[in-house]
């Protein structure tokens, strides 16, 4: 049996060479990590903020404060949803929406919420059990209640109807 002091000592030159190689490998790894970080930053910059997470709702419009072009743009977004989704999909429920809906703050708030909820439920990456339940809840409870609110507010509106000439 040999003691530790009797173990052959590695050659100092060999140790220096191995240390230099380790330093080179470490420097190469650092360069690769930097390149990967740059690539990650580039790819992240190309992706939407919510990539892979589904639709991200827009900030809530402050209808009571919106004026001018900002208000027109927000109403245009809702008009697009009403024409593209609400009217064709929700049939008799949507038929109760009066043509002056854009003049009613309540209608703007309700339609904004409906359009954003619809987007969350129908533009996500995958249908999960949770999403299916939420879709059913939306259609059976929320849409009929919201449609009734919209009908009451807008369909029989006398304030925005053209007045007939008295004979």
C-alpha positions, 0 to 999 in steps of 0.5 A, spaced: 500 500 500 502 506 498 501 513 502 498 519 498 505 522 499 508 516 494 502 517 489 506 520 482 505 527 482 502 530 475 507 533 470 506 541 472 506 542 464 500 538 463 496 541 468 497 548 465 495 545 458 489 542 461 487 549 465 488 552 458 484 548 455 478 549 460 479 556 459 478 556 452 472 551 453 469 556 458 470 562 453 467 558 447 461 556 452 460 564 454 460 566 446 455 561 445 451 563 451 451 570 448 449 568 441 443 564 444 441 570 448 441 575 442 437 570 438 432 569 444 432 577 444 431 577 436 425 571 436 422 574 442 422 581 438 418 578 433 413 574 437 407 578 439 407 579 447 402 573 448 405 568 443 402 561 445 398 564 450 391 565 446 388 572 445 390 578 450 384 582 451 385 590 450 385 595 455 378 597 457 376 603 453 374 609 458 367 610 454 365 616 458 372 619 456 373 617 449 372 623 444 374 624 437 378 619 433 379 615 439 372 614 440 371 613 432 376 607 432 373 604 438 366 604 435 369 601 429 372 595 432 365 594 435 362 595 429 366 590 425 365 585 431 357 586 431 357 585 423 362 579 423 360 575 429 354 578 433 349 579 428 351 572 424 352 568 429 347 570 435 341 571 430 334 573 433 338 575 440 342 580 435 336 582 431 334 586 438 340 591 437 337 597 435 341 601 429 343 607 434 347 602 439 353 606 438 349 612 441 348 608 447 354 608 453 351 602 456 351 598 449 358 600 448 360 597 454 356 591 453 358 590 446 365 591 448 365 586 454 362 581 449 367 582 444 373 581 448 370 575 452 368 572 445 375 573 443 378 570 449 374 564 448 374 563 441 381 565 439 385 561 444 390 556 442 386 550 444 380 548 447 380 545 454 375 543 459 375 550 462 374 553 455 368 549 453 365 550 460 366 558 459 363 557 452 357 554 454 356 559 460 357 565 455 352 562 450 347 560 455 347 565 460 351 571 458 349 572 451 341 572 452 342 577 458 346 582 454 342 581 448 336 583 452 339 589 455 341 591 449 334 590 446 331 594 452 336 600 451 337 600 443 331 597 439 325 601 442 329 608 442 325 614 441 331 619 442 335 617 436 329 615 431 328 620 425 322 623 427 316 623 422 313 629 419 306 631 422 301 632 417 
